Amino acid sequence: MQKPDIKPNHPYFSSGPCSKRPGWELSALSDAVLGRSHRAKGGKSKLNEVIVKSKQLLELPDDYLVGIVPASDTGAIEMAMWSLLGARGVDVCGWESFGLTWVKDITKQLKLDDVTIHDINTYGELPDLSKVNFSNDVVFTWNGTTSGVCVPNADWNPNDREGLSICDATSAVFAMDMDFTKLDVVTWSWQKVLGGEAAHGMIALSPRAVERLESYEPSWPMPKIFQLAKNKKFDKGIFEGATINTPSLLAAEDALDALMSIEGFRNLNQDIETIINKSEAVKKAKKEANDSEMSKKEKKELTDEEKEYKSLRKQIQDKLIKFATRVPVFMYLTDYRERSLKDVITQLEPGLFKKVTGLNVKDFELLVSLGVFNSSLMNDAVYKFKRYEDASLGYTGINKHEGEAVGGFEGIDHVASGDDMLLLQKIATQYPNKIGYLKQIEGQTRTHAKSTIKDDAMFYITQYAFIELTIDEINDHSKIWWEDHKLMAGKVLDSWKEIWYRDYHNQCIEDFHNGKLKYMWQLNFAHWDLHNMLVENKSKFTLDYSIEEEYKFRRKPLPNDLHK
């Protein structure tokens, strides 16, 4: 066997527990349900979430069962052998440490008679797999943990096999492509590829394996820790989060963190679409039928569907919260905090972003496409963070960003005009004798005034034309609009917020879903319409998102050639 030329980046790799995911820190486990029974609602739901997410990410067949079992992968594979073997002959493949251990278990502990051994004692090599007889049950290790030698794929497991194919895949699951339809039992553990903590195993069973559990009872005594079935019925609870022994819910949280890191936001778009569809379906059902017209069964079905989409919504919120909590760490570590955060993530520091959050640029772009990432709010957060940092460093006499900022328009935002001159005054106050005048004609930049109303309109609209709204932006923008613009008209706008949420906000949400309200400039005009209504002491206005509103707002006639 040739010595590899490439060495692993992480020097602490071993055949035992593997490294944590990039960016992992202890705070990732802060949501663990500690000090509670694992059979209580919170604990059981966490365990079930590990099961569900593992099955989803591995893309196991729908009719396969997945469960959490004691004693790591060793416990899982031995549980399978003690519960399933003995119904027919066994072919066992042994290579490297653990594969050879399963040979000993079958021959020395279970003492099965009809056993064919395919073993090899040379590390880094496989026995002749073509000699394996699949009319028998087959036990093998996908890959050796020590040397890494592995089966090329699962194709040598035939579809028409008579026996069960039982695979120890602890160093392969999540790391290699595996055709699970060729395997009847697959076992793994959290501390390998997931980089989780030890002592917990996982097992996946095909329908054929479940059938064996319910049709065959071993002749030997079965310890409780190995009991996958009771009275010839598989133990359903194991595959729903009701474990045999008491698991570590801290370790379960760690496994969830790893699974979320793998998952990223791969399925987020689909999940959000499901939420919207279910939400709209529930609203429609409630609107079309009064409570008196609905039977108890219909009410229960409606309630169950409502609970389902709310639960899914909560899962998505949790994902986004975890993402959001990692952004400040990224902000702190990068040296480009004065730049657009989106540019820093996608162009300047994509590697650092992945290390801190576990997400790559593609994942982030998905967030942007879903409207989850609000650029203006994020950039505002970056700016505020930088100010906090500058103030903190100032106490030590360090000015990390000398000359970069003077507080922006803070302190002069109550003035409706002349803000550019007032900003220059702030600069002059903070940096006396440092303002110069450019006299060279070649250094001047000229801008041209808009010569026509159409040019004026198109200039404004193009600033916003490609900024598509999200539900969150409608909500956020509406909340801050009154606070930011009340200064313009004082007490005249006191009732703005109340009227907006009473008469117009829900209509905007509905118009958003119907495609009428799509862009930020349209929402701005709606807000301004209410502003003008109050200033002019009118009682009502009609929401209109057409381009004509731009001219109504500016009190200018609409040009005849506007749409040319």
PyMOL commands that set and color helices and strands:
alter all, ss='L'
color gray80, all
select helices_A, chain A and resi 26-29+41-58+72-84+96-109+129-131+180-182+207-215+224-226+236-240+249-263+268-288+291-293+296-333+341-348+350-357+361-369+375-394+419-430+441-443+453-464+471-493+496-514+520-535+548-554
alter helices_A, ss='H'
color red, helices_A
select strands_A, chain A and resi 65-70+90-95+115-120+137-141+165-168+185-189+200-205+229-230+233-234
alter strands_A, ss='S'
color yellow, strands_A
deselect
rebuild
show_as cartoon
